[in-house]
Amino acid sequence: MKRKPSVSGAVVDGVDWNRWSIILCKPDAQQRGLVSTILKRLTLPDVTILGRQDVTVAAWQIHVHYGDLLVDRDWFADRDIPRALDELYVGRTVTVALASGPAGISVRLRSLLGHWDPSRARPGTIRGDLGRDSHDAALTERRLVNNLVHTSDDPGAACRDFGTWYGARQSDLIVPKTAHESPTSLED
């Protein structure tokens, strides 16, 4: 039987979260059939993508995931952030996956994403090449930006993201695979 972690919010003990990142392919990536393309672009020679699964988003999940937006919602006086999150995510399908690799993986993966505003993302980045939305359009329409994908900001965020999208019951996913096991397929 698994034990409760010794630190509140840790989900599972003994994980070096500096070597993990959680990937969230957002509803716009799902709708456009870009999930496999995005995951392949995040797969590097020393990075393994595994544990891919589709999730129907519950309100609590997206509110925990974007807790920073909820806390700082005064910066968004023109938008009702909880409502915008609910409209964009709740009841919709996202794809989550785990990225395992060397220390500092979060920084490496985030550099592949590009600027959060796809219209400002450099060519060669995921959002620069595949993004269609802009912050200006989102402001005009009083909604959040559709920017395809999120990866964990840092080790603390990776731990929180794992708890939000996988939970302690799926902690076996973060145990290193043996040579005879293969990661979950990246195919749609």
Secondary structure, 3 states (H helix, E strand, C coil): CCCCCCCCCCCCCCCCHHHEEEEEECHHHHHCCCHHHHHHHHCCCCCEEEEEEEEECCHHHHHHHCHHHHHCHHHHCCCCHHHHHHHHHCCCEEEEEEEECCCCHHHHHHHHHCCCCHHHCCCCCHHHHHCCCCHHHHHHCCCCCCCCEEECCCHHHHHHHHHHHCCHHHHHHHCCCCCCCCCCCCCC
